[in-house]
């Protein structure tokens, strides 16, 4: 063991007498609350209202939990408890962020569209909050002593109890704290997103596209460190491949949306086969001479 290291909790459950608090679930609730707060503040500043933010949160969170658990069950079925309630055992961990964000955002977009509000604008408001929430949610992995990285003797190595060590690494005591890496990276990138939105004119949903690109970029390198069991395709884990695809698609969309889409004629004119009229010339008052060119 290194001279300095990060200790892990002895248990992921806190006993409060008649109440047992599962810290994994508590961290998820904290992450959701922070995301709602950040999104609400940003959306209200753009002329929106809290009522829509809360409605999106209710439906989006419910759908996100379903999507996250479904993704985990489909991609890591060997880790699901062999009981009838196994696929539903969210309290034992096992939530895939890709499924949660994907289905949660789709349902949230549907709620915004039903309210006849701009979905792209709302997506840009929620982007920084999602990054922060995903980072906070990783603290739950610290409480459960799971999803850590390769062994390391760095001062910030994470202590893992023998019963929580991945098979083949029983002789190692400290590991890369991937939960901490993602927490710090996500908070930093959320700040970058807010700064970009404040400094530049970004066409919505450009910030949301950057959120996906930022997260996928950091997640790719995190997957290179993690040693928990995962399906592999070639040299990379499944989630590393998902990160590559997500990064390429989101960054490509951002570049096209910001720099190329606006150079084309409006859609309505193209759809009807009409030429887009040039801007009207400024009228010259009588008695004034047109300047020579």
N, C-alpha and C positions, 0 to 999 in steps of 0.2 A: 504494500500500500504506500502511496506517496505521502509526503509530509503534510500536504494540504489537499483536501478533497471536499466534495459536496456530499453530505450525508443524505440518506433516504429515510422517509418515515417508516416506522416499524409496522404500521398498518394503514390501510386506505380508508378505515372506518373510525370515526370518533364516537365514543360512547357518552351520551349525555343523559344517562339514567334511562328514562322510558323511551328515549329517542336515539336511534342509531343514524348518524350522518355519514353517508357515503360521499367521500370527498371528490371522487370522479364526477358524480352527478352535480355536486355543489359547484365545481369549477365550470361545468357546462352552463349552469344557471347564471353564474357570474358573467361568463362570456356572452350569453344572450342579452343580459341586461346592459352590458357595455355597448354591444352592437346597436341595440335599440336607442340608447342615449346618443351615441355619436351620429347615427343616421337621422334621428329626430332633429337634433340641433342643426345639422347641415340642410335638411329638407325644409325646415321652417324658415331658415335664412333665405331660401330660394323661393319663398312664397307658398310653400306647402303647409300641411296641417298635421298635428300629432295624431289625430284620429286615424288617418290612413296608415301612418307608420305603425301604429299598434295593431291595426287589422292585418297588415302584411306580416307583422311579427307572429301573431297567433297562428295564422295559416302556414306561413313559411317555416316556422320552427317545427310544427307538427309534421309537415311534409319532409323537412330536413332530417328528422329523427328516423322516419320510415325509410327514406332514401339511403341514409348513412348505414343503417342496419342491414338493409337489403344488399348494398354493395359489399359489405363485409361478409355476409353469408355466402354470396355468390363467388367471391374471390378467395375467401379463406374458410371454406366449409369445414376443413379439418380441425379448426379451432373452436367450432361451435359445440357446446355441451350436447352429449348424446342423450338428450331427453326431449320429450314432446315440447317443452317450453324453451328449448335451446335457441331456436331462431329469434326468440323475443327477449332473451336475457341481456338487455341493454346494461343492466346494473353490473354485469361482469366485464364491461368494456367491449371493445369490438365495434367501433363505428368508423366507417370509411368516409373520409372527408369529401371525396369526390362525389359520392352518391348523395351525401347530405347537402352540399352546396348546390349541386346540379338540380335536384328535385325541389329543394327549398326555393331557389331562385326562380324556377319555372312557375311554381305556384304563386310566389310573391308577385311576379310579373303579371300573372292572370288577374290577381286582385287589383293591381294598379290599373290595368286596362279596363276592368269592369267599372272602376271609379272614374273612367274617362280622363285619366291623368297621363302625363308623358312618362312612359316606361323607361326610356333611355335616361332621362334626367334623374329619375328615382334610382336607377342602377348606379349612376355616378355618385349619388349621395351615400349609398350603402357600402360602396367599395372599401373605404378605409376602415369602417366599422367591422366588416367581415374579416379583414386581415388581423385586426387586433383581437377579435373574438377567437379566431383560430389559434393564435398564440396563447391566449389565456387557457383555452381548452386543453392545450398540451400539458399544463400543470397537473392535470388529472393523471397523465401517464407517470409523472414523478411520484404521485401518491401511490400508484399501483406498482411501481418499480417495473415498468414495461417499456418497450419500444425505445430502448437505449441503443447506443452505437458500439463500435468496436472497443476493445480494451485500450486504455491509455494511462500513462503515468503523469499526465499534465496536472498542474495544481488544481484545475477545475474538474478533475475526473469525478465521476458520480459513483458513490459506493452502492453496490447491489448485494443484497443478502444472498447466501448460497442457494436458498430455495427458489429464488427468482432469476437465477442465472440461466442463460440459454445453454442448451446441451452442447458440449464441446468447449465451453468457456468456464467450466467450473473452477479452474485454477486461477482465474483473474478476479480481482477485487474491485477495480475502478474502471469505468467505461465512459465513453463520450456522452455527455448529457444532451442528447439531441432535442429534448424538450426545451432546454434553455436556449439552444441555438435558434430554434424556430421562434420561440417567444421574442427574443431580441431582434431577430431579423424581421419578423412580421411587424413589430411596433415601429422599427426604423423605416420600413417600406411604406407603412401607413402614413408616416410623416412626410415621406417623399411624395406620395400621391396628393396629399393636401397641399403641399408646396407647389406642385405642378399645376393643380387646379387653380390656385391663387395667382400664380405668376403668368400662366399662359391661357390662351383661349382654346380650350379643348372641346371639340364637338362631341356631345354625348352620343353613345356611351363609351367614349374613349377612355375615361378613367377606370371604368369597369374592366375594359380589355387590358389595361395596364396592370390592374390588380391580378387578373388571371396570369399574366405573363410573369409578374414579380413572384407570385407564389410558386408557380411551376418551376421557375429558375432556382429558387432556394430549395424547394422540395427535392429536385433532382440530386443535388449534392448531399442532402440529408439521407436520401435512399442509398447513396454510395457508402454511408457510414453504418447504417442500421444492420443488425445481425439477427433480428427476429425472423422466424420462419416466413417465407413468402414464395409465391410462384415466380419462377424465373423463365425468361424467354431469351435465349442466347446469353450475352454477357450481363444483362441487366434484369433487375427485378421488375415485376409488372408495373408497380407505381412509378418507377423511373421512366418506363416507356410512356405511361400516361402523361407524365410531366413534360417529356419531350414534345409529344403531340400537342398538348395544351399550350405550351410556350410558342411553338411555331404558328399555330392557328391564331392565337390571341394577338401576338405581335404583328403577324401579317395583316390581320383585320385592322389593327390600330393604324398601321402605316397607310393602308388603302383608304380607310375612312377619313383620316385627317388630311392626307396630301393629294389624293387622286380623285375621290368621289366628287369633290366640289368643283372640279374642272370640267365636268360634263354638263350638258343641258338638263334642265329640270325634267323629271320623269313624265309629268303630265303632257308636256309638249311632245316628247318622244313617243309616248304611248299612242297618241292620236295622229301621229304623222305630221304634226304641224311644226313649222319653223318658229323658233323662239324669236320674237321681235327684238330689234336692237333698242337700247335705251333712247328715249326721245331727246332730240337736240334742243339745246337751250335757245329760246327765242331771243332775237336781237331787237331791242327797242328802236322805234322809228327815230330817225335823225342821227343815229350812230353808225359809223362806218365799220364794216367788218374788217378786222385786222388782216393784213396780208400774211400768207404762210410761205 
